[in-house]
Amino acid sequence: MSSNHGLRLPDGGVPDAYFVDLDGTLISRSSEKFFVGSLMRNRVLKASGMMRFALGYLFHPVTTLREGKGWNRRYLIGLEPRQAMEIAGRCAETLISEFARKWTLRSIRELEESGGRVFLLSATLEPIAGRFSEALGLDGYRASVPALSDGGFTGGLDGPRPWGKTKMEIAGKICSEEGTSLEKCAAAGDSWSDRHLLESCGCPVAVCPDRKLRKLASGRGWRIVEGRHTRWA
């Protein structure tokens, strides 16, 4: 089998691990936007919940600039956790079957066959990422864990959100656990926020990147997988 779709380290070796982003990289959709739409179609998410969600962005513009558009989980407040998470799992199954990017799937399979380990790192909700990891047989995942209090969602998160520099830090911790380093690993991402992880890895790949990431990847000589960039909104 040939070159793992470009997943080779500068010395020609196979990466020890491969860190894959979800939205825009593994799939051509925003998984959480798809989930919110499903909640609305199933009449689980009421208009008041969407209003609360929108007001979160209206009243916290600085947070949005600092954390990106996906920080807001206020739409979860008032939902029954078990039902919401079941819907999240079903959404993941639909996204896998209908919107997976073929290049990324092939690169995962080829690296696994070469002995590398694959981890999904995404700021999406944990039940969505977990279903992807299970369905694809990945070695692990990290995602946003919705916080609970008295059996209900708080609208916040329990633990770090794998986004921006935090995603790179999480990948570094996984490397320590695996007995390797980021320099011996590959990473695939589609957005400017993924640059911290991509810059730290020995084999970075920009998959259908946004304008800023494309410019960075071109200047650094990184592998670029062509395709339509996925927008969050």
RODO-2510 file (C-alpha; in nm, 4 decimals, decimal comma):
residues 233
     n   res          X          Y          Z
     1     m     0,0000     0,0000     0,0000
     2     s     0,1295     0,3445    -0,0871
     3     s     0,2029     0,6531     0,1098
     4     n    -0,0833     0,6884     0,3575
     5     h    -0,2205     0,9790     0,1526
     6     g     0,0888     1,1793     0,2489
     7     l     0,0926     1,0794     0,6159
     8     r     0,4669     1,0516     0,6440
     9     l     0,7085     1,2206     0,8783
    10     p     0,9941     1,4310     0,7383
    11     d     1,2279     1,1301     0,7723
    12     g     0,9854     0,9111     0,5767
    13     g     0,8611     0,7203     0,8809
    14     v     0,5015     0,6366     0,9671
    15     p     0,3503     0,8651     1,2354
    16     d     0,3016     0,7058     1,5769
    17     a    -0,0416     0,8656     1,6080
    18     y    -0,2867     1,0639     1,3997
    19     f    -0,5022     1,3402     1,5524
    20     v    -0,8122     1,4042     1,3414
    21     d    -1,0539     1,6948     1,3692
    22     l    -1,4238     1,6203     1,3122
    23     d    -1,6227     1,9086     1,1626
    24     g    -1,4948     1,9980     0,8165
    25     t    -1,2140     1,7426     0,8352
    26     l    -1,3690     1,4014     0,8920
    27     i    -1,7155     1,5154     0,7834
    28     s    -1,8333     1,7936     0,5539
    29     r    -2,0836     1,9345     0,8036
    30     s    -2,0947     2,0986     1,1452
    31     s    -2,1930     1,8056     1,3679
    32     e    -2,3393     2,0200     1,6429
    33     k    -2,5351     2,2401     1,4043
    34     f    -2,6772     1,9177     1,2590
    35     f    -2,7616     1,8045     1,6128
    36     v    -2,9384     2,1308     1,6986
    37     g    -3,1411     2,0993     1,3787
    38     s    -3,2407     1,7462     1,4757
    39     l    -3,3489     1,8627     1,8198
    40     m    -3,5731     2,1193     1,6551
    41     r    -3,7168     1,8737     1,4025
    42     n    -3,7989     1,6334     1,6850
    43     r    -3,9575     1,9223     1,8798
    44     v    -3,7249     1,8576     2,1692
    45     l    -3,5702     2,2040     2,1499
    46     k    -3,8271     2,4771     2,2034
    47     a    -3,8196     2,8354     2,0777
    48     s    -3,7230     2,9533     2,4272
    49     g    -3,4142     2,7352     2,4125
    50     m    -3,3098     2,8810     2,0780
    51     m    -3,3673     3,2305     2,2135
    52     r    -3,1444     3,1517     2,5119
    53     f    -2,8827     3,0178     2,2698
    54     a    -2,8925     3,3319     2,0515
    55     l    -2,8800     3,5667     2,3494
    56     g    -2,5670     3,3892     2,4700
    57     y    -2,3848     3,5136     2,1625
    58     l    -2,5473     3,8570     2,1780
    59     f    -2,4402     3,9248     2,5357
    60     h    -2,0986     3,7577     2,5224
    61     p    -1,9240     3,8771     2,2038
    62     v    -1,5805     3,8770     2,3689
    63     t    -1,6196     3,5107     2,4611
    64     t    -1,7109     3,4318     2,1014
    65     l    -1,4002     3,6106     1,9743
    66     r    -1,1810     3,4283     2,2256
    67     e    -1,3377     3,0817     2,2138
    68     g    -1,4896     3,0632     1,8651
    69     k    -1,8567     3,0287     1,7732
    70     g    -1,8941     2,6803     1,9181
    71     w    -1,8511     2,7723     2,2854
    72     n    -2,2245     2,8264     2,3486
    73     r    -2,4141     2,5228     2,4821
    74     r    -2,7051     2,7117     2,6380
    75     y    -2,9518     2,5429     2,4056
    76     l    -2,9078     2,2291     2,6205
    77     i    -3,0623     2,3900     2,9293
    78     g    -3,4004     2,2350     3,0035
    79     l    -3,3524     1,9296     2,7807
    80     e    -3,3796     1,5779     2,9185
    81     p    -3,0172     1,4512     2,9067
    82     r    -3,0832     1,0914     2,8097
    83     q    -3,3149     1,1824     2,5240
    84     a    -3,0823     1,4544     2,3955
    85     m    -2,7807     1,2246     2,4014
    86     e    -2,9686     0,9488     2,2203
    87     i    -3,0515     1,1963     1,9450
    88     a    -2,6860     1,3028     1,9367
    89     g    -2,5818     0,9437     1,8768
    90     r    -2,8309     0,9028     1,5924
    91     c    -2,7076     1,2249     1,4353
    92     a    -2,3518     1,0914     1,4420
    93     e    -2,4591     0,7762     1,2610
    94     t    -2,6257     0,9811     0,9859
    95     l    -2,3223     1,2065     0,9514
    96     i    -2,0892     0,9070     0,9230
    97     s    -2,2964     0,7391     0,6542
    98     e    -2,3805     1,0475     0,4483
    99     f    -2,1199     1,3178     0,5026
   100     a    -1,7831     1,1538     0,5757
   101     r    -1,4904     1,2865     0,3725
   102     k    -1,3457     0,9966     0,1745
   103     w    -0,9871     1,1208     0,1866
   104     t    -0,9870     1,1405     0,5640
   105     l    -1,1453     0,7984     0,6052
   106     r    -0,8844     0,6433     0,3765
   107     s    -0,5999     0,8149     0,5556
   108     i    -0,7276     0,6789     0,8886
   109     r    -0,7534     0,3244     0,7578
   110     e    -0,4147     0,3293     0,5905
   111     l    -0,2393     0,4648     0,8984
   112     e    -0,4060     0,2036     1,1174
   113     e    -0,2880    -0,0693     0,8804
   114     s     0,0646     0,0690     0,9118
   115     g     0,0509     0,0410     1,2902
   116     g    -0,0355     0,3986     1,3857
   117     r    -0,2995     0,4956     1,6403
   118     v    -0,5834     0,7350     1,5617
   119     f    -0,7529     0,9812     1,7965
   120     l    -1,0484     1,2083     1,7271
   121     l    -1,0107     1,5578     1,8769
   122     s    -1,3159     1,7792     1,8459
   123     a    -1,4956     2,0596     2,0248
   124     t    -1,8269     1,8912     1,9425
   125     l    -2,0286     1,7229     2,2175
   126     e    -1,8865     1,4068     2,3729
   127     p    -2,1749     1,1743     2,2734
   128     i    -2,1358     1,2764     1,9091
   129     a    -1,7592     1,2269     1,9050
   130     g    -1,7894     0,9054     2,1039
   131     r    -2,0251     0,7535     1,8503
   132     f    -1,7855     0,8429     1,5689
   133     s    -1,4936     0,6878     1,7560
   134     e    -1,6891     0,3697     1,8257
   135     a    -1,8232     0,3339     1,4710
   136     l    -1,4835     0,3852     1,3107
   137     g    -1,2908     0,1777     1,5630
   138     l    -1,0592     0,4614     1,6651
   139     d    -0,8143     0,4368     1,9522
   140     g    -0,9724     0,7199     2,1487
   141     y    -1,1300     1,0628     2,1392
   142     r    -1,1593     1,3879     2,3304
   143     a    -1,4579     1,6207     2,3005
   144     s    -1,6724     1,8706     2,4933
   145     v    -1,8459     1,7096     2,7909
   146     p    -2,1734     1,8881     2,8786
   147     a    -2,1919     1,9762     3,2475
   148     l    -2,4773     1,8427     3,4590
   149     s    -2,6271     1,9604     3,7865
   150     d    -2,9184     1,7948     3,9674
   151     g    -2,9748     1,5721     3,6645
   152     g    -3,0004     1,8550     3,4112
   153     f    -2,7720     2,0411     3,1729
   154     t    -2,6198     2,3653     3,3001
   155     g    -2,5282     2,4980     2,9560
   156     g    -2,1607     2,4797     3,0486
   157     l    -1,8902     2,2183     3,0066
   158     d    -1,7240     1,9741     3,2411
   159     g    -1,3528     1,9918     3,1617
   160     p    -1,1590     2,1444     2,8720
   161     r    -1,3005     2,2078     2,5263
   162     p    -1,0708     2,0674     2,2556
   163     w    -1,0329     2,3846     2,0503
   164     g    -0,7426     2,6103     1,9585
   165     k    -0,4378     2,5831     2,1827
   166     t    -0,6296     2,3556     2,4179
   167     k    -0,6600     2,0959     2,1416
   168     m    -0,2814     2,1008     2,1009
   169     e    -0,2335     2,0619     2,4770
   170     i    -0,4718     1,7658     2,4869
   171     a    -0,2872     1,6009     2,1988
   172     g     0,0390     1,6553     2,3847
   173     k    -0,0993     1,4782     2,6911
   174     i    -0,2121     1,1851     2,4783
   175     c     0,1373     1,1666     2,3298
   176     s     0,2869     1,1508     2,6793
   177     e     0,0513     0,8663     2,7665
   178     e     0,1442     0,6872     2,4430
   179     g     0,5174     0,7335     2,4933
   180     t     0,5688     0,9525     2,1881
   181     s     0,5786     1,3231     2,0953
   182     l     0,3813     1,5521     1,8682
   183     e     0,6816     1,5732     1,6351
   184     k     0,6336     1,2023     1,5617
   185     c     0,2612     1,2361     1,4929
   186     a     0,0261     1,3505     1,2173
   187     a    -0,2714     1,5842     1,2473
   188     a    -0,5526     1,6868     1,0145
   189     g    -0,7645     2,0000     1,0505
   190     d    -0,9665     2,2412     0,8407
   191     s    -0,9767     2,5681     1,0362
   192     w    -0,7450     2,8448     1,1474
   193     s    -0,8091     2,7388     1,5077
   194     d    -0,6410     2,4038     1,4265
   195     r    -0,3115     2,5731     1,3429
   196     h    -0,1631     2,5263     1,6913
   197     l    -0,1877     2,1483     1,6699
   198     l    -0,0857     2,1338     1,3038
   199     e     0,2235     2,3465     1,3656
   200     s     0,3292     2,1155     1,6485
   201     c     0,3006     1,7867     1,4570
   202     g     0,5569     1,6313     1,2275
   203     c     0,2985     1,5598     0,9566
   204     p     0,0319     1,8335     0,9318
   205     v    -0,2530     1,8135     0,6778
   206     a    -0,4965     2,0933     0,5942
   207     v    -0,8231     1,9324     0,4799
   208     c    -1,0525     2,1608     0,2777
   209     p    -0,9076     2,4528     0,4753
   210     d    -1,0438     2,7992     0,5355
   211     r    -0,8651     3,0924     0,3757
   212     k    -0,6250     3,1696     0,6602
   213     l    -0,5258     2,8091     0,7192
   214     r    -0,4760     2,7553     0,3453
   215     k    -0,2368     3,0495     0,3316
   216     l    -0,0420     2,9165     0,6304
   217     a    -0,0310     2,5632     0,4895
   218     s     0,0886     2,6862     0,1504
   219     g     0,3626     2,8928     0,3096
   220     r     0,4800     2,6010     0,5242
   221     g     0,4619     2,3431     0,2463
   222     w     0,1998     2,1311     0,4249
   223     r    -0,0209     1,8805     0,2498
   224     i    -0,3489     2,0413     0,1390
   225     v    -0,6512     1,8257     0,0596
   226     e    -0,8747     2,0188    -0,1769
   227     g    -1,2482     2,0528    -0,1283
   228     r    -1,5198     2,2889    -0,0133
   229     h    -1,4580     2,4331     0,3295
   230     t    -1,7266     2,3650     0,5906
   231     r    -1,8619     2,6767     0,7586
   232     w    -1,9978     2,6663     1,1128
   233     a    -2,2908     2,8870     1,0228
***
